[in-house]
Amino acid sequence: MEHSFTHHIKAILAEFFGEKSEAVFQQSLLLQYLNLKTRSAERGSKARASFANLYAVYVLVEDYLEKKFDRQGDYSKYEGAAFSNLFTRQRQLPFGSKLQNHALNNRMNAEFQKFFPTGELIPILRNLENNRYWFNENLLKVSLGKQVFNISKAVVRIIDEYVQTKRAAFSRFIQTCEELQSLPEAQPAEVEAFIFSLLAPNVDARLFEIVSYSILKFYYHDQAIYWGFDLKTLQKENLKLYKTGRTNANDGGIDFVMKPLGRFFQVTETLDFKNTSST
């Protein structure tokens, strides 16, 4: 699978491994995993950043490099990295302040096995008794004939490059939000063109959700319903749309909720209209 960020990955590998870089890429399940996980780098509204699993890889490989196991020593005799240190480091990284422990404990391994069901190696090794962690060194070494290439530095570089790409996208997101403040001064045709541009398939997910919410909130803002428990006590109430709070993997795709109807909205950039609905 190739996407817009793949050429960044291959350029980094070429710096490290020269003419062998393509072969290294093809032989490494870890590099192929990174390629799959970075496909959202320049994509839009349904593509998520996947920082949790990438950072689980990053902090363990970073620890491996800091201890210089890529050049010397027996990694199998290493006491392992303490979970508390890894978790703290994850949260120090860009966009990582709200990350939980799931990726380090199982989620990253489970996803890796889902992508490569016939593979025999799992990336993250841990000792549950003392909460120590290792990265599977077999995934950091790629054998091509008699040559063995250690890809640990390239792995860290690839994830760093991906983070920089996402940070640039976030900066564009902030700039666009600032441009939204000047919309009242623009001509109607300019406003319409600008809003349509924000609903394009390559727009950042956060911006897509903000614009979707704004459109729906305006659409319903002057609509009202009459409700009550009997005809004599009916009351009039305007429809109000709310953005749901911080979401997670179990949020069911709910983006907005409307009162007093109790209607839930799921918004998505897609041409599959069966998946774009309110309930």
Secondary structure, DSSP 8 states (H G I E B T S, - for coil): ---TTHHHHHHHHHHHHGGGHHHHHHH-HHHHHHHHHTTTTT--TT----HHHHHHHHHHHHHHHHTTTTTSS-GGG---EEHHHHHHHHHHSTT-TT--SHIIIIIHHHHHHHH-TT----SEEEETTTTEEEE-GGGTEEEETTEEEE-HHHHHHHHHHHHHHHHHHHHHHHHHHHHHTTGGGS-HHHHHHHHHHHTSTTS-HHHHHHHHHHHHHHHHTT-EEEE-SSGGG-EEEE-EEEE--S--TTSTT--EEEETTTEEEE--SSS-GGGSEE-
